[in-house]
Amino acid sequence: MDSLLSVRNLVTRYETDSATVEAVNDISFDVLPGETLGLVGETGAGKTTTALSILQLLPERTGVIKSGAICYKGEDLLSKSKEEMRLIRGACISMIFQDPMTALNPVLTIGEQIRESLEIHNYDGLSREQLDERVDELLEMVGIRTSRKYDYPHQFSGGMKQRVVIAISLACNPELIIADEPTTALDVTIQAQVLAMMMDLKNRLKTSMIMITHDLGIVAQTCDKVAIMYAGEIVESGTVRDIYLGEKHHPYTVGLFGSIPDLEKETRRLSPIEGIMPDPRNLPTGCKFHPRCAHCTARCEREAPPVYREGSHEIRCHLFAAEDANGN
């Protein structure tokens, strides 16, 4: 099956007069039609920058895609003009931004903001009355009464705002949705409701999705494939089965799982990852994870690790590359 979205060797930097921030460093992945890919990692791993690079929403004066290719249905998005990208955003690829509190315009009603997306893309050439009917349909789809389309964002709770943002992202039936930590600002009960609603809509509309999160529990519930990011690199990738049931894992992945509480084992202590994410203005040499890794060797400090492959499962680590060379 051909990829809906293909990212190859993407390198993105933030360049200022005082420093260069290496945000995304040579990452590659594919999203197939109807598939959900989970991008997982700590804050500062480069997940959101990856999403902004795909939609070319990086800050104009500082965000720079240095190299690589981003292809949507075989067309290189990096060769598109600003006007062409404006027509692609929302209609073909849409994004659910991280904070629903700031994603909505406070001086426009909810209905106006949903209708705006439909008008920009001239959705099916609908009349104004038909556009209003489409707005009502989208609100009902996300569980909001149609009478509330006349209300303003400040009249909605956080969970309801997130539902509105999801309705806007679905307005033109895009083939790919990028969800950037869509439940981070919500309490646990509302998180579960919003996730269930998103996955129901995704399955009904047969939409592909990139789910950006730091929560491995969300990944297990929603994703088909997983790419784990650290310091702008994908250090491990594979199917959900590879990541959750596989026997071999990158030390960073082991650390992420060790940081998850297990309510069934009362005596089990959490094993947090020591240290913090490296400064992207001054990344370590060799393996970017080596200052925090219990398996670090002199080679890890000097050389960037090769990729170990086992079927669909890939791990960027010297530990497994050495095993592979020895035939183990």
C-alpha positions in Angstrom: 0.0 0.0 0.0 1.3 3.5 -0.9 2.0 5.9 1.9 -0.4 8.8 2.4 2.4 10.8 4.0 6.1 10.0 3.7 8.8 12.0 5.6 12.4 11.3 4.7 15.6 12.5 6.4 13.9 15.6 7.7 16.3 18.2 9.4 14.7 21.3 11.0 16.6 24.1 12.8 15.6 27.2 14.7 18.3 29.8 13.8 18.8 33.1 15.7 21.7 35.5 15.9 22.8 34.0 19.2 22.3 30.2 18.7 21.2 27.4 16.4 18.6 25.0 17.9 18.8 21.5 16.4 15.2 20.6 16.8 14.7 17.7 14.3 17.7 15.6 13.2 17.3 13.3 10.1 14.0 11.6 10.9 12.0 9.4 8.5 8.6 7.7 8.8 5.5 6.8 6.8 1.7 7.0 7.5 -0.5 4.7 5.5 -4.2 5.4 4.6 -6.4 4.8 7.7 -3.4 4.3 10.0 -2.5 6.0 13.3 1.1 6.8 14.1 2.1 7.7 17.6 5.0 10.2 18.0 6.2 9.7 21.6 8.8 11.5 23.7 9.5 13.9 26.5 9.0 17.7 26.1 11.7 19.0 23.8 12.1 15.8 21.8 11.0 17.6 18.6 7.5 16.1 18.2 5.7 19.4 17.7 8.4 20.8 15.4 8.0 17.7 13.2 4.2 18.5 12.9 4.9 22.2 12.2 7.4 21.2 9.5 4.9 19.0 7.7 2.4 21.9 7.5 5.1 24.5 7.0 3.9 26.5 10.1 7.4 27.1 11.5 8.2 30.7 12.6 9.1 32.6 9.5 12.3 34.2 10.5 13.8 31.4 12.7 12.3 28.0 11.7 14.2 26.5 8.7 13.8 23.1 7.1 17.5 22.4 6.2 17.0 19.2 4.2 14.8 16.2 3.6 11.5 15.5 1.9 7.9 15.6 3.0 5.6 13.9 0.5 1.8 13.9 0.7 0.2 11.4 -1.8 3.5 11.5 -3.8 3.7 15.3 -4.0 6.6 17.1 -2.3 5.1 19.6 0.2 8.4 21.5 0.5 8.1 22.6 -3.1 4.6 24.1 -2.6 4.0 27.9 -2.5 2.4 29.5 0.5 -0.9 29.8 -1.3 -0.8 26.1 -2.3 0.0 25.1 1.3 -2.9 27.3 2.6 -5.3 25.2 0.4 -3.8 21.9 1.7 -4.0 22.9 5.4 -7.5 22.0 6.7 -8.7 20.4 3.5 -6.2 17.6 3.1 -4.1 17.8 6.3 -5.4 19.4 9.5 -4.0 19.9 13.0 -5.4 19.8 16.5 -3.2 22.1 18.4 -1.9 21.4 21.8 -3.8 24.0 23.9 -7.5 24.5 23.1 -7.5 27.5 25.4 -5.4 29.5 22.9 -6.3 27.7 19.6 -9.6 29.5 19.3 -10.2 33.2 18.5 -11.9 34.9 21.5 -13.8 37.5 19.5 -15.5 35.1 17.1 -18.4 32.7 17.9 -17.8 29.0 17.7 -20.0 28.7 14.7 -18.1 31.5 12.8 -14.8 29.7 13.4 -16.0 26.4 12.1 -17.7 28.1 9.1 -14.5 30.0 8.3 -12.6 26.8 7.5 -15.4 25.7 5.2 -15.5 29.1 3.4 -11.7 29.2 2.9 -11.8 25.9 1.1 -15.1 26.5 -0.6 -16.2 23.2 0.8 -18.3 21.5 -1.9 -19.5 24.9 -3.2 -22.2 25.1 -0.5 -24.5 28.1 0.0 -24.5 30.0 3.3 -27.5 28.1 4.5 -25.9 24.8 3.6 -22.7 25.9 5.4 -24.7 26.6 8.5 -26.2 23.1 8.2 -22.7 21.7 7.9 -21.6 23.6 11.1 -24.6 22.0 12.9 -23.6 18.6 11.6 -20.0 19.0 12.9 -21.2 20.2 16.3 -23.5 17.3 16.7 -20.7 15.0 15.6 -18.5 16.1 18.5 -21.4 16.1 21.0 -22.2 19.8 21.3 -25.7 21.3 21.0 -26.2 23.2 17.8 -27.6 26.2 19.7 -24.2 26.8 21.2 -22.7 27.9 17.8 -23.6 31.4 18.8 -21.5 31.2 22.0 -17.9 32.5 22.4 -14.9 30.4 23.5 -14.9 31.8 27.0 -18.3 30.3 27.6 -17.0 26.8 27.1 -15.0 24.5 29.4 -11.6 23.1 28.4 -13.1 19.8 27.3 -15.8 21.5 25.2 -13.2 23.8 23.6 -11.2 20.7 22.6 -14.3 19.3 21.0 -14.7 22.5 19.0 -11.1 22.4 17.9 -11.7 18.8 16.8 -14.8 19.9 14.9 -12.8 22.5 13.0 -10.1 20.0 12.1 -12.8 17.6 10.7 -14.7 20.3 8.9 -13.4 19.6 5.3 -13.0 15.8 5.8 -9.2 15.8 5.7 -7.3 12.6 4.9 -4.7 13.2 7.7 -5.1 14.7 11.1 -2.1 15.7 13.3 -3.2 15.7 16.9 -0.6 17.5 19.0 -1.1 16.3 22.6 -4.9 16.8 22.3 -5.7 15.8 25.9 -2.8 17.4 27.8 -4.8 20.3 29.2 -7.8 18.1 30.2 -8.5 16.2 33.4 -8.4 12.4 33.3 -12.2 11.8 32.9 -12.5 14.3 30.0 -9.3 12.9 28.4 -10.9 9.5 28.1 -14.1 10.9 26.6 -12.2 13.1 24.1 -9.9 10.2 23.1 -12.9 7.8 22.6 -14.7 10.4 20.5 -11.6 11.1 18.4 -11.0 7.4 17.6 -14.7 6.8 16.9 -14.7 9.7 14.4 -11.4 8.6 12.9 -12.7 5.1 12.3 -16.1 6.3 10.9 -14.4 8.8 8.5 -11.5 6.5 7.7 -9.0 9.3 8.5 -5.3 8.8 9.1 -3.7 10.3 12.2 -0.4 11.3 13.7 -0.9 11.2 17.5 1.7 13.3 19.3 1.9 12.5 23.0 4.2 11.7 25.9 1.7 9.2 27.3 2.4 5.6 26.4 -1.1 4.6 27.7 -2.7 6.8 25.0 -0.5 5.2 22.4 -1.6 1.7 23.4 -5.3 2.7 23.1 -5.1 4.6 19.8 -2.1 3.8 17.6 -1.1 1.2 15.0 2.6 2.2 14.8 4.9 4.0 17.2 8.0 6.2 16.7 9.8 7.2 19.9 11.7 10.5 19.7 14.7 11.7 21.7 16.6 14.9 21.1 15.2 15.3 17.6 15.9 11.7 16.5 13.7 8.6 16.2 15.5 6.1 18.5 13.0 3.3 18.2 10.0 2.6 15.9 7.7 -0.3 15.0 4.2 -1.6 15.4 2.4 -1.3 18.7 3.1 -5.0 19.2 6.8 -4.5 18.6 7.0 -1.7 21.2 4.7 -3.2 23.9 5.4 -6.9 23.5 8.9 -7.0 21.9 11.9 -8.3 23.9 14.4 -5.7 22.7 14.1 -2.0 23.4 16.1 1.1 23.3 17.3 2.1 26.8 15.2 5.3 26.5 12.1 3.3 25.8 12.8 1.1 28.8 13.0 4.2 30.9 9.7 5.5 29.6 8.0 2.2 30.5 9.7 2.2 33.9 8.2 5.6 34.7 4.6 4.3 34.3 2.9 3.4 37.6 1.5 -0.1 37.8 -1.5 -0.3 40.1 -1.4 -4.1 40.0 2.0 -4.3 41.6 1.8 -2.3 44.8 5.5 -2.9 45.7 6.9 -1.9 42.4 8.9 1.4 42.5 9.0 3.7 39.6 12.3 3.8 37.7 12.6 7.4 36.4 15.1 8.2 33.7 18.0 10.0 35.4 19.0 13.5 34.1 17.2 15.8 31.7 16.8 16.2 27.9 20.0 17.7 26.5 20.2 21.3 25.4 19.3 21.3 21.6 21.8 24.2 21.2 24.6 21.9 22.3 23.7 18.3 21.7 26.1 15.5 22.9 28.4 13.8 20.5 27.8 10.2 19.5 24.5 8.8 20.8 22.4 11.7 22.1 21.1 9.6 25.0 24.5 8.4 26.3 24.7 10.9 29.2 21.6 9.4 30.7 22.1 5.7 29.7 23.1 3.0 32.1 24.6 1.0 29.2 26.9 3.8 27.9 30.3 2.8 26.5 33.1 4.8 25.1 31.8 4.0 21.6 28.4 5.5 22.5 30.2 8.8 23.4 32.1 8.9 20.1 29.9 7.5 17.4 26.3 7.9 16.3 24.6 4.5 16.6 23.5 2.5 13.6 20.0 1.2 13.3 19.2 -2.4 14.3 16.3 -3.9 12.4 14.2 -6.9 13.1 11.2 -7.0 10.7 9.2 -3.8 11.3 11.0 -3.0 14.5 14.0 -0.6 14.4 16.3 0.5 17.2 19.0 3.1 16.9 21.5 1.8 19.5 25.0 0.4 19.7 23.9 -2.2 22.1 21.7 -4.1 19.6 23.9 -3.3 16.6 26.7 -5.2 18.4 24.4 -8.2 19.1 23.4 -8.2 15.4 27.0 -8.2 14.3 27.7 -11.2 16.6 24.7 -13.1 15.2 22.8 -13.1 18.5 
